């Protein structure tokens, strides 16, 4: 298995699967979140939190891909860790949009 940035498993297969399915996904599931494992679209979700919980329960540390469908996307590999938090806490990842 190839590695990306240290110990993170590669998600090249999952990314290729998304690209193969992109047109159909954008037509029917725009802005939903997909979970892709190897060459299979596993499930669709309306929130990244639900997708992350499902993926980590089903596949543990991965590799798998969580990606929002659409032109402006957010992508997460199994290297991103989500922890159980009280329901009042939002599990939104921290990132800086549009800044280098």
C-alpha positions as CSV (number, residue, x, y, z in Angstrom):
1,X,0.0,0.0,0.0
2,X,1.4,3.4,-0.9
3,X,1.6,6.1,1.7
4,X,0.9,9.9,1.6
5,X,2.3,12.4,4.0
6,X,3.9,10.1,6.5
7,X,1.6,7.4,7.8
8,X,-1.6,8.2,6.0
9,X,-2.9,5.5,3.6
10,X,-3.2,6.6,0.0
11,X,-6.7,7.4,-1.3
12,X,-5.8,7.4,-4.9
13,X,-8.2,4.6,-5.7
14,X,-11.0,6.3,-3.9
15,X,-10.3,9.6,-5.6
16,X,-10.3,7.9,-9.0
17,X,-13.7,6.3,-8.2
18,X,-15.1,9.7,-7.3
19,X,-13.9,11.1,-10.6
20,X,-15.5,8.2,-12.5
21,X,-18.8,8.9,-10.7
22,X,-18.6,12.7,-10.6
23,X,-21.1,13.5,-13.4
24,X,-23.9,11.2,-12.0
25,X,-23.2,12.4,-8.4
26,X,-23.4,16.1,-9.4
27,X,-26.6,15.5,-11.3
28,X,-28.5,13.7,-8.5
29,X,-26.6,14.4,-5.2
30,X,-25.2,17.9,-5.4
31,X,-23.7,19.1,-2.0
32,X,-24.3,15.7,-0.3
33,X,-21.4,13.9,1.3
34,X,-20.2,10.6,-0.2
35,X,-18.2,7.8,1.5
36,X,-16.1,5.9,-1.0
37,X,-14.1,2.8,-0.1
38,X,-11.8,1.4,-2.8
39,X,-13.8,1.4,-6.1
40,X,-17.3,1.5,-4.4
41,X,-19.6,4.3,-3.5
42,X,-20.6,3.1,-0.1
43,X,-23.2,5.7,1.1
44,X,-24.5,9.2,0.8
45,X,-25.1,11.6,3.7
46,X,-26.5,15.1,4.2
47,X,-23.8,16.0,6.8
48,X,-20.1,15.4,7.1
49,X,-20.5,14.4,10.7
50,X,-22.9,11.5,9.8
51,X,-20.6,10.5,7.0
52,X,-17.5,10.5,9.3
53,X,-19.3,8.5,12.0
54,X,-20.5,5.9,9.6
55,X,-17.1,5.6,7.8
56,X,-15.1,5.3,11.0
57,X,-17.5,2.7,12.4
58,X,-17.5,0.6,9.2
59,X,-13.9,1.0,8.2
60,X,-11.9,2.1,11.2
61,X,-8.8,3.9,10.2
62,X,-9.4,3.4,6.5
63,X,-8.4,4.2,3.9
64,X,-11.6,5.7,2.7
65,X,-12.7,9.0,1.2
66,X,-15.4,11.4,2.5
67,X,-16.1,14.1,0.0
68,X,-18.8,16.7,-0.6
69,X,-20.3,16.5,-4.1
70,X,-20.1,19.7,-6.1
71,X,-17.8,22.3,-7.6
72,X,-16.6,23.6,-4.2
73,X,-15.8,20.6,-2.2
74,X,-14.3,19.5,1.0
75,X,-12.5,16.2,1.1
76,X,-11.5,14.1,4.0
77,X,-9.4,11.0,4.0
78,X,-9.4,8.4,6.8
79,X,-6.4,10.3,8.2
80,X,-8.7,12.9,9.6
81,X,-9.8,11.9,13.1
82,X,-13.3,12.7,14.4
83,X,-14.0,12.2,18.0
84,X,-17.3,11.7,19.9
85,X,-18.3,15.1,21.2
86,X,-21.4,16.3,23.1
87,X,-24.3,16.9,20.7
88,X,-24.0,20.6,21.4
89,X,-20.5,20.6,19.9
90,X,-20.2,20.9,16.1
91,X,-17.5,18.5,14.6
92,X,-16.5,20.9,11.9
93,X,-12.9,20.6,10.7
94,X,-10.7,23.7,11.1
95,X,-9.3,25.0,7.8
96,X,-8.6,28.4,6.3
97,X,-10.5,28.9,3.0
98,X,-8.9,30.9,0.2
99,X,-5.6,31.6,2.1
100,X,-2.2,30.3,1.2
